[in-house]
Amino acid sequence: MQIPEKIVDQQIYSMALFRSALHPEFFPVEDRIEVQHNGYDFEAWLYKGGHVLRFEYEGTCVTEVVTPDPDTLPERGHVTTMACAGERDHEQDFGDRVTLITSMQIEFLPDHLFGDSFNELIDFGKEANAHMLEWQEEDSPRNALIIDVQRYNNQLHSQSYHLQSKHGIVLRTQSIFEIKELK
């Protein structure tokens, strides 16, 4: 059995978690989202090919990075790195008050299904008033990153969609930053 070229040549995304904020100089940031609500601060950075989410509450910082190139990330504050392969769930406590619950799913779609998914997700992004970044590359004409954020009193939810036409990649992530009650 021969493995399709799209899978052999695929760009693998990784999710890295940190216990500290990262400096924007590590990323070519093109758009940002900022939320300050009920004592927490949240910031998202969008850049071609990846995103950074930072959540801070009472001195505890959690940073999530989804990137195709985790080797360029700093070591300081690094907790773990996971390949975005198949479907994955991860839960991690940060201090006594903050929990990150994250879920990721990656699909490799043939061109016609990728095109349909791309159009549907772009429409969703527009309807949801989500932040979107679209770009073209020589070998990948349809690429996008969509981030939709919902704030709640003790949680912040973020859904992201990374779309890359060269490999037919649709990477979906959902991250819930949760503030735990004091016992």
DASULDA-V132571 format. One record per residue. D_FIRST is the distance of its C-alpha to the first C-alpha in whole Angstrom. Layout:
D_FIRST
D_FIRST
//
This chain:
0
4
7
9
12
15
13
13
17
18
22
22
25
28
31
33
37
40
44
45
45
44
45
44
44
41
39
40
41
42
43
44
45
48
50
53
53
55
55
52
50
47
45
42
41
38
37
34
31
33
36
38
40
43
45
49
51
54
53
50
47
43
41
37
35
32
31
28
30
31
32
35
37
40
40
43
43
39
38
34
31
28
25
24
21
21
24
27
30
33
37
39
43
45
48
50
50
47
43
40
38
34
31
28
25
23
20
18
19
18
21
23
23
24
27
28
28
29
32
33
33
35
37
37
38
41
43
42
44
41
41
38
37
35
34
33
31
30
26
27
29
29
30
32
33
35
38
40
42
45
47
49
52
50
47
45
41
39
36
34
31
29
27
26
24
22
20
21
22
24
26
29
31
34
37
40
43
45
49
50
53
56
56
//
